[in-house]
Each structure stands twice: as structure tokens, then as C-alpha cells.
Amino acid sequence: MSTINITNARKDLYNLVENVSVYHEPALIVGKKGNAVLISEDDWNAIQETLYLDSIPGMTKSILDGVKEPMEDCISEDMVQW
């Protein structure tokens, strides 16, 4: 994670946002009264989705069990009925 003081972040905000968005590397912005972390919207959405899925009882175990399932034992996605 890169670190930048708030004055320099303000001066170079466009490039800071571009780098965070393109490289998915958060930036720590250091201020006098506290710090903040800048992340891309995609990364933020991924974090929110992970937190949501983790909040569903049994979901984490279900995902971990699914990862262990051999692909040849799975049905193809076109056979799944929604």
C-alpha cells in the first residue's frame, strides 16, 4: 500500500484515483487528524460482497466445500435451472 500525505494527495488526486483503480492497490492518505484509505470502487464492491456472503450462516462452509468438489463431479452451468 502506498502512503501519501493529504497535501500531495490533493495536488495529484486524478493520478492517485487512476492508480488505485487500475492497479487495485490501495493508498493510505495521511492527515493531521487521522488517516484514510483510498480504494477502487471495484475493490470496495468486492469487500462489501464478501462481508455480505460471510454474514449468511453456513455460506462460508458451503463455498469452501464447493471449492473442494472435483470439476468432473459438477454439472455444467447450462444445466442449472434458475
C-alpha positions as CSV (number, residue, x, y, z in Angstrom):
1,M,0.0,0.0,0.0
2,S,1.4,3.4,-1.0
3,T,1.4,6.2,1.5
4,I,0.9,9.9,0.6
5,N,0.2,12.9,2.8
6,I,-3.1,14.7,2.3
7,T,-1.5,17.8,0.7
8,N,0.2,15.8,-2.0
9,A,-2.9,13.6,-2.4
10,R,-5.0,16.8,-3.1
11,K,-2.4,18.0,-5.6
12,D,-2.4,14.7,-7.5
13,L,-5.8,13.4,-6.9
14,Y,-6.5,12.5,-10.5
15,N,-3.4,10.3,-10.8
16,L,-4.0,8.8,-7.3
17,V,-7.5,7.7,-8.3
18,E,-6.3,6.3,-11.6
19,N,-3.5,4.3,-10.0
20,V,-5.8,2.9,-7.3
21,S,-8.4,2.0,-9.9
22,V,-6.1,0.5,-12.5
23,Y,-3.7,-1.4,-10.2
24,H,-6.1,-2.3,-7.4
25,E,-3.5,-1.1,-4.9
26,P,-5.0,1.0,-2.0
27,A,-3.4,4.3,-1.0
28,L,-3.0,5.4,2.6
29,I,-3.7,9.1,2.9
30,V,-2.1,10.6,6.0
31,G,-3.6,13.7,7.6
32,K,-3.0,15.6,10.8
33,K,-6.2,14.5,12.4
34,G,-6.3,10.9,11.1
35,N,-5.7,8.7,8.1
36,A,-7.9,7.4,5.3
37,V,-7.5,4.6,2.8
38,L,-8.5,5.2,-0.9
39,I,-9.6,2.0,-2.8
40,S,-11.2,1.5,-6.1
41,E,-14.9,1.2,-6.5
42,D,-14.5,-2.4,-7.8
43,D,-12.4,-3.3,-4.7
44,W,-15.0,-1.7,-2.4
45,N,-17.8,-3.6,-4.0
46,A,-15.8,-6.9,-3.7
47,I,-15.3,-6.2,0.0
48,Q,-19.0,-5.5,0.5
49,E,-20.0,-8.7,-1.3
50,T,-17.5,-10.7,0.8
51,L,-18.8,-9.3,4.0
52,Y,-22.4,-9.9,2.9
53,L,-21.7,-13.5,1.9
54,D,-19.8,-14.1,5.1
55,S,-22.8,-12.9,7.1
56,I,-25.0,-15.6,5.8
57,P,-25.0,-18.6,8.2
58,G,-23.3,-21.6,6.5
59,M,-22.3,-19.7,3.4
60,T,-18.5,-19.8,4.1
61,K,-18.6,-23.6,4.7
62,S,-20.7,-24.1,1.5
63,I,-18.2,-22.1,-0.6
64,L,-15.2,-24.0,0.9
65,D,-16.9,-27.3,0.3
66,G,-17.7,-26.3,-3.2
67,V,-14.0,-25.4,-3.9
68,K,-13.1,-29.0,-2.8
69,E,-15.6,-30.6,-5.3
70,P,-13.8,-32.0,-8.3
71,M,-14.9,-30.3,-11.5
72,E,-15.9,-33.6,-13.2
73,D,-18.5,-34.1,-10.4
74,C,-20.1,-30.8,-11.1
75,I,-22.9,-30.1,-13.6
76,S,-22.4,-27.6,-16.4
77,E,-23.9,-24.2,-15.9
78,D,-26.3,-24.5,-18.8
79,M,-28.0,-27.4,-16.9
80,V,-28.7,-25.2,-13.9
81,Q,-32.3,-24.1,-13.7
82,W,-32.9,-20.7,-12.0
